Amino acid sequence: MIFIGIALLIAVGIALVITVDAGSLVGLTQEQTGQIIPLLLILILVAGGAFSRKIKLSQMITNILLWAGLFAIVLIGYSYKEEIKTIANKVMGEVAPTRATISKDGHVVTFKRSNNGSFLIDTKVNDANISMIFDTGASSVVLNNLDAKAAGIDVDKLKYNVKVLTANGVSFTSATTLNHIKIGNIERYNIKTFVAKKDALDTSLLGMTFLETLVGYSVKGDSLEFQN
C-alpha cells in the first residue's frame, strides 16, 4: 500500500508539471503528457497488485526496475509514434509491394516494384479490391472481364468495339465509366474506363485516364510515386 501511495503522489506530481510543459523534456507536448497520465495510473494499479504481497527487498527492487523499464518503453514509443508509423509503412512496402505507402503530409503515395519488374497496385474500384498494373502505355484504365464484374459492371450487356492501345498491343474493349477509384488516400470519381473481353486481359491496367488526374507521377529506381 505504501508503494501505491507513493506512486499516486508521483502521478499527481506529473499532472501538476503538465502546466509548465515539462513533457517537452522528452519530446512530448502538453496534450501528449496529459494523455500519458491515464496510462501511468493503469500501470500503477497493475503494479500495486504485484506489490500487495509480502516479498523480499531484492525482488521488490527487481519489480520496480521492470515496471520502470516498461513505462520507459511505452513513453518512448508514444513520443516517437509518428516516426515508428513511418518506418512500419516502409517495411510493409517492402514486404507487400502492392500496398500503398503514404507520406506524412499525405501528398505522396509510393509503391515498390514487384518481383516481375512491374508495379502492381492495390486499388479499390466501386468498393471492389482490384490489383492493377501501372501502365503509361495504356490510354485509359482497362479492367479485365472478371474485375469489371467484381466492380458491379454488367459485362454481358457491353459491346466490345473500341480499340485500346496498351503496352502489349491493341485490344478490343467496351467503354464505360467508373463511379469511384481509390488508391492509398487518393480518390477519384467518374473515371473513363474500358472493359476487355473475357480472357483477353490477365491483369487490369492503371492507365492515363487515372494517371493524368494526378499532380505528377515518377519512377525512382524500384519506387513508383504518385503526387496528389
Summary of the structure (lengths in Angstrom):
residues: 228
radius of gyration: 27.2
end to end distance: 57.1
largest distance: 84.9
contacts: 631
relative contact order: 0.11
helix: 43%
strand: 29%
